[in-house]
Amino acid sequence: MPQLAVYYEHPDWFRPVFTALERRGVPYIKLDAGAHVFDLDERRPPYDLVFNRASPSGYLRGHLGTIFSTWSWLSHLERIGIPVVNGSRVFSHEISKSRQLTALEGLGIAYPRARAINNPSVAVAASRGLRFPIVVKANVGGSGAGITRFDTEADLAAAVASSSLNLGIDGTALVQELAPLRGGHIVRVEVLGGNYLYGIRVFPAPGSFDLCPADACQTQDGRELIRNACAVDAPKNGLRVEGYTPPAEVIADIERIARHVGLDVGGIEYLIDDRDGRRYVYDINALSNFVADAPNVVGFDPFERLVDYLDARLAGRD
C-alpha cells in the first residue's frame, strides 16, 4: 500500500491532521522536521508521498536549522522523483517575504508598497516615499513574528540609532506600508490542490500581527469557537473570524498565485486599504491549520477534504 510521510515540526499544530488521517485509515509515518536525517545517496525512501508541514516560525521553537535544511531536503526528494505536497518551489516563497512580493509583481497583482533591505542603516532611506505607518518585516517570519510598526520616520530613525532594529535570522527585511484595514479585517483564502477551498474574514486584536485562524477565539458575532490546532494552553487572543466568499475575480487571482508559486495547501491573505479602497495581497502562507471550528464557520471540515486530496495523490488520481 502506498505510504504517506508527514513532515512536521510544531508539537500542537499537526494533531488535527494526524487525527483525520487515522480516522480515515490512511497509513502514514511521522517525520520530525526539528531533528531530521536524510541520506544524500538514497534512491527510494520508504514512502511514496511527502506532505511538507515545516513552518518558517520553527526558529522560535529552537529549530533554526529546520528552515534551510527543509529546502534542501525537498529539492532532494524532487530530484529522486518523490512527489511532495508543498514542495521546494513554494517553500522558497514561504521563507522569503521579498520573494513573495516579486512573485506578485510578476503576476501584476497589487501588494502594499515595500522595499527590501539587508542592513538597518538603510532602513530610513528605504522608507522615504512610502506612506506611514510602515512596518519593518523580517524576511523569514511566521505567526506574526519579526514585525515592528513605526508611525513616523523619526521613530524608525530612533530604532536604527539604538541598534534595536532586528532584520531577522537571514539579515533581510521588508520596509513596507501598513495599510489601515477597511472594515477592520483582512481576508484569508485557503486553497487545496491549488484551487479555492474557502474564505474567511479575520478581525485581528488591536496591535496584533498574529492572524493564525486556528487560534481564533470567537466569530464576529461573539460566538465562542473550539480551537483545534493551537497549543492547548494558548491564551485567548481576541482574534475573531467569519465565513466569507470573495468575489469571483479575487478567487481567480488567488488560484493564479497558488499555481504560480506551487502552493498545494495553504492560505493567501489580502486586505482592502481604507485610504484608497484597493485590494492588496500581502502574504502567501504555505502552512495552514485551517480555521478553528471550521464546520461552524465555513460549513464543512477542511481536514476531511485534505485527507481526500492526500489519498488521491497517494493513489495517483491527482
C-alpha positions in Angstrom: 0.0 0.0 0.0 1.4 3.5 -0.8 2.8 5.2 2.2 2.4 8.9 3.2 5.1 10.8 5.2 4.0 13.8 7.1 7.0 16.1 7.8 6.1 18.3 10.8 7.7 20.5 13.4 5.3 22.1 15.8 4.1 20.0 18.7 0.5 21.0 18.6 -0.5 22.2 15.1 -0.5 18.9 13.4 -2.7 16.8 15.8 -5.8 17.5 13.7 -4.0 16.3 10.6 -3.0 13.1 12.3 -6.4 12.6 13.8 -8.1 13.0 10.4 -5.7 10.5 8.7 -6.2 8.0 11.4 -10.0 8.4 11.4 -9.9 7.6 7.6 -7.4 4.8 7.9 -4.8 6.4 5.7 -1.4 4.9 6.5 1.3 7.5 7.3 4.6 7.9 9.1 5.7 10.9 11.1 9.0 12.7 10.2 10.2 15.2 12.8 11.4 18.2 10.9 13.2 19.5 14.1 15.6 16.5 14.2 15.8 15.1 10.8 18.3 12.9 8.8 18.3 12.0 5.2 20.7 10.1 3.0 22.1 12.1 0.1 22.6 8.9 -1.9 19.2 7.3 -1.3 17.2 6.3 -4.3 14.0 5.0 -2.8 12.9 6.2 0.7 10.2 4.2 2.5 7.4 6.5 1.5 5.6 7.5 -1.8 4.4 11.0 -1.0 5.6 13.6 1.4 3.3 16.2 3.0 5.6 19.2 3.9 4.3 20.9 7.1 7.5 22.8 8.0 7.0 26.3 9.3 9.2 29.4 9.0 8.5 30.1 12.6 10.4 27.0 13.7 13.3 29.2 14.8 11.0 30.5 17.6 10.9 26.9 19.0 14.6 26.2 18.9 14.5 24.7 15.3 16.5 27.3 13.4 18.2 24.6 11.3 14.8 23.3 10.1 14.2 26.3 7.9 17.0 26.0 5.4 17.6 22.2 5.7 14.0 21.7 4.7 14.5 23.4 1.4 17.5 21.2 0.6 15.6 18.1 1.5 12.6 18.9 -0.6 14.8 19.6 -3.5 16.5 16.2 -2.9 13.1 14.4 -2.9 12.0 16.0 -6.1 15.4 15.1 -7.7 14.8 11.4 -7.0 11.2 11.5 -8.1 9.3 11.5 -4.7 6.2 13.7 -5.0 5.9 16.5 -2.4 2.8 18.4 -1.3 4.0 21.9 -0.8 7.4 21.3 -2.4 10.6 23.3 -2.7 9.2 26.0 -5.0 6.5 27.2 -2.6 8.8 26.6 0.4 11.3 29.1 -1.2 8.4 31.6 -1.1 7.3 30.6 2.4 10.7 31.5 3.8 11.1 34.8 1.9 8.6 37.7 2.2 10.6 39.5 -0.5 10.3 36.5 -2.9 6.5 36.5 -2.3 6.3 40.1 -3.4 8.4 39.6 -6.5 6.0 36.8 -7.5 3.1 39.1 -7.1 4.9 41.8 -9.1 5.5 39.3 -11.9 1.8 38.4 -11.9 0.7 42.1 -11.9 -1.2 41.7 -8.6 -1.1 44.6 -6.2 0.6 44.4 -2.8 1.5 47.1 -0.2 4.4 49.1 -1.4 7.7 47.8 0.0 11.5 47.9 -0.3 13.8 45.1 0.7 16.9 45.9 2.9 19.8 43.9 4.3 21.2 46.4 6.8 19.4 48.6 9.4 21.5 51.6 8.2 19.4 51.9 5.0 16.0 51.5 6.7 15.2 55.2 6.9 16.2 55.8 3.3 14.1 52.8 2.2 11.1 54.3 4.0 11.1 57.6 2.1 8.3 57.8 -0.4 6.2 55.2 1.5 3.1 56.2 3.4 3.5 55.9 7.2 2.8 54.0 9.3 5.2 51.4 8.0 6.4 48.0 9.3 9.8 46.5 9.2 9.0 42.9 8.4 11.6 40.1 8.8 12.1 38.2 5.5 11.7 34.9 7.4 8.7 35.3 9.8 5.8 33.2 10.7 2.9 33.7 13.2 3.4 37.4 13.2 7.0 37.2 14.3 9.6 39.7 13.3 7.2 42.6 12.5 7.6 46.1 14.1 5.4 49.1 13.4 6.8 52.6 13.1 4.4 55.6 12.9 6.9 58.2 11.8 10.3 58.4 10.1 11.7 59.8 13.4 10.6 56.6 15.3 12.3 54.5 12.7 15.5 56.6 12.9 15.5 56.2 16.6 15.3 52.4 16.4 18.2 52.4 13.9 20.3 54.7 16.1 19.7 52.5 19.2 20.6 49.3 17.3 17.2 47.8 18.1 16.0 47.2 14.6 16.0 43.4 14.0 16.1 42.2 10.4 15.5 38.5 11.4 17.5 35.3 11.0 18.7 35.9 7.4 19.5 39.6 7.9 17.0 40.7 5.4 13.7 42.5 5.8 10.9 44.5 4.1 10.2 48.1 4.8 6.5 48.1 3.9 3.5 50.3 4.1 1.0 49.3 6.8 -2.5 49.9 5.4 -5.4 50.7 7.6 -7.9 47.8 7.2 -11.3 48.7 5.7 -13.9 47.1 7.9 -11.2 46.2 10.5 -10.4 42.8 8.9 -8.2 41.0 6.4 -9.4 38.2 4.1 -7.7 34.8 4.1 -8.4 32.4 1.2 -7.5 28.8 1.6 -6.5 26.6 -1.3 -6.3 22.9 -1.7 -4.7 21.4 -4.8 -4.1 25.0 -5.9 -7.9 25.5 -6.1 -10.2 27.6 -3.9 -11.3 25.9 -0.7 -12.9 28.6 1.4 -12.6 32.2 2.5 -12.8 33.9 5.9 -12.6 37.4 7.2 -10.2 37.7 10.1 -10.5 40.5 12.6 -7.2 40.9 14.4 -6.9 42.1 18.0 -5.6 45.7 18.2 -1.8 45.9 17.5 -1.5 42.2 16.7 0.1 40.7 13.6 -0.6 37.1 14.5 -3.5 36.2 12.3 -3.4 32.4 12.6 -7.1 31.4 12.1 -6.7 28.2 14.0 -6.1 30.3 17.1 -9.3 32.4 16.6 -11.4 32.6 19.8 -14.8 33.6 18.5 -16.9 34.5 15.5 -17.5 38.1 14.6 -20.9 37.9 16.3 -19.3 36.8 19.6 -19.9 33.0 19.5 -17.1 31.0 21.1 -15.1 28.7 18.9 -13.5 25.4 19.6 -9.8 25.9 18.9 -8.5 22.7 17.4 -4.9 23.3 16.4 -3.3 25.8 18.7 -1.5 24.9 21.8 -3.9 23.5 24.4 -2.9 26.2 26.9 -2.8 29.1 24.5 -4.4 32.2 25.9 -7.4 33.7 24.2 -6.0 36.3 21.8 -9.0 38.3 20.7 -8.9 37.1 17.1 -12.4 36.9 15.5 -13.4 35.3 12.3 -16.4 34.8 10.0 -17.0 32.8 6.8 -16.8 34.8 3.6 -16.9 34.1 -0.1 -14.7 36.5 -2.1 -15.8 37.8 -5.5 -15.0 35.5 -8.5 -12.2 37.8 -9.7 -10.5 37.6 -6.4 -10.7 33.8 -6.3 -9.3 33.7 -9.8 -6.3 35.8 -8.7 -5.7 33.7 -5.6 -5.7 30.5 -7.7 -3.3 32.2 -10.2 -0.9 33.0 -7.3 -1.2 29.5 -5.9 -0.3 27.8 -9.2 2.5 30.3 -9.9 4.3 29.6 -6.7 3.4 25.9 -6.4 1.1 26.2 -3.4 -0.8 23.0 -2.9 -2.3 23.6 0.5 -2.2 26.9 2.3 -3.6 30.4 2.7 -3.2 33.7 0.8 -4.2 36.9 2.6 -5.3 40.2 1.3 -6.7 43.5 2.6 -8.6 46.4 1.4 -6.7 49.7 2.1 -9.1 52.1 3.7 -7.2 55.0 2.2 -7.8 54.2 -1.4 -10.2 51.2 -1.4 -7.8 49.0 -3.4 -7.2 45.3 -2.8 -3.6 44.3 -1.8 -2.3 40.8 -1.3 0.3 40.8 1.4 1.1 37.2 2.4 1.4 33.7 0.9 1.3 31.1 3.6 2.3 27.5 2.8 1.2 26.1 6.1 -2.4 26.1 7.1 -4.0 24.8 10.2 -7.4 25.8 8.9 -9.9 27.9 10.8 -10.9 26.9 14.3 -14.3 25.2 14.5 -14.5 25.1 10.7 -17.9 23.3 10.3 -19.5 26.2 12.2 -17.5 28.9 10.4 -17.4 27.7 6.8 -19.8 24.8 6.8 -17.6 21.8 6.4 -14.5 20.1 7.8 -11.5 21.1 5.7 -9.4 18.3 7.2 -11.7 15.8 5.6 -11.1 17.5 2.2 -7.4 17.5 2.9 -7.4 13.7 3.5 -9.4 13.2 0.3 -6.7 15.2 -1.5 -3.8 13.3 0.1 -5.4 10.0 -0.5 -5.9 10.9 -4.2 -2.3 11.9 -4.5 -1.2 8.7 -3.0 -3.3 6.7 -5.4 -2.1 8.7 -8.4 -5.5 10.1 -9.1 -4.4 13.8 -8.8 
